[in-house]
Amino acid sequence: MNKEEIKAILPHRDPMLLVDEVYLNEDGSATGYYSVRGDEFFLQGHFPGNPIVPGVIQCEMMAQSACIMFADKISKENCLPVYTGLDKARFRGMIHPGDKIRIDTKLLKSMHPMYVLHGELSVKGKKCMSGDFSFAITTTSGGE
């Protein structure tokens, strides 16, 4: 699934759409990718002369990469996926401009509209971040 197809599922848009492509695996898990260009807003000032992708951005990438697993639920009109929790987040390696991030996510628990997942980010096979996260698929009233 390319970026345009992802936009049909997620409400996120640039500069907050943080996944370039995502694939549904045979086991039901998802694998996403993001290439760090170096001109992203979140690298400005984090840190001058040594830009590093912030941990909170990595967490957002992890959540967005799971979108394909919930395409049928999220892409409905007035549905909005929102973070509800983050647990056991661990940062093991720095991510820099030029890195291609692989993002693997798998479902741990499902009680619609709540979902709990595990995710891992890696670069060139080295784990950079992992954690469990939860989100809810909410409905919006459209005018608020």
N, C-alpha and C positions, 0 to 999 in steps of 0.2 A: 504494500500500500504506500503510495507516494504522498507528498505533502498536501496536494489538492484533495486526495481521497480522505486524508486525515481530517481536513477542514470540514468535510461533510459529516463527521462524527463529533469532533470537539468544537466547542465555541471559541477556543483560543485563537488569537491572530497575532501576527508579528507586532511587537517583538517578543510576545510571550508564548508563541508556539515553539516549543523546544524539542521537537522530534522531527527528523527529516523523512524517515521511512519506518514502517513497522510491519511485522509479519506475524501471522497466527501459526503457531507450530502444531504438529500433529497431535501432541499431548494436551492441547488446549492452552498452553502457556503462550506468551508473546515475547518477541524480540524486536527491539527498536534500535535505531541508530541516529546519532547526531554528530556532525562534523563541526568542531569548534573553529570558526573562521578567524577570530581575533578581533573583529570589530563589534562584537556584541555589547550591548549596553551594560551588562553585568560585569564586564571585564574592566570598564572604565573606573579606575581608582582601586581595583582589587587585584593586584597591587601594582602601582607604577613601576615599570621596569621588570616585573615578574608576574604577569597576569595569571591568575588561577581561577578556575570556575568555582564560584561559591557553593558551599554545601547545600544551602537552601535551594539553589537552582538545580543541583543534582537531584534533590528530592522531587522537585517539580518534573524534571525529565523522567524520573522513574514512574511517577503517576501517569503522565501523559502517554508513556509507552504502552500502558495497559489498555488503552482505548479500544483496540480491535477486539478484545475479549468481550466488550460490552456494547459493541456497535449497535446491536438491535435495540438496546434499552436507551442508550444515550442519544441516538440520532432522532428520536421522536421529538415532535414539536413541544416546546416549553420544558424540556428536560435539561438539567444542568448537573454535571458531576462536581462535587465539592469535597475537598480534603476534610476528614474528620479526625484523623490521628496519625501519629508517626511514632514508632517504637523501635528500639534496638538499632538505631541508626549508628553506623560506624564508618568512619572515613579513613581509608588506608593508604591512599595515594593521591597525588595532585594531578589535576587535569589542566592542560595548557592549550593555547592556540595551536592548531595543526593536528590535534588529537582527534581520532574518530572513536566516539564512545559507543560501546555496545551495551544495551540496556535489556536485561532479562527479567521478566516478571511472571509470577505464577499465583494463581488463586489459592488461598488457604482456607477461607470460610466465606460462605454466602448466605445472607439472610436479607433478601431484597427489602428495602432499598440500600442496605448496608453490605459492604464487601471488605474483606481483609485479604491483603496480598503480601507477598515477599518480593523484593526486587534487588538486583545487583547491577552495578555499573562497572565496566572493565574497559581498559585500553590495552590493545595488543596482548590480550590474554591475562593481564594483571588486574586483579580486583581492586577497584578504587573506592567503592562505596557499597554498602548493603544496608537493608533495613526492612522492617515491616511497616505497612501503611494501610490506612482504611479510608474509604470514601463512601459518600451516599449519593445516590442519583435522586435529585430533588426535582420538583416541578416549580416552575416560575409562574407568576401571575401575568407576566407579559408586560405590565405597565409600571412596575415598581423598580 
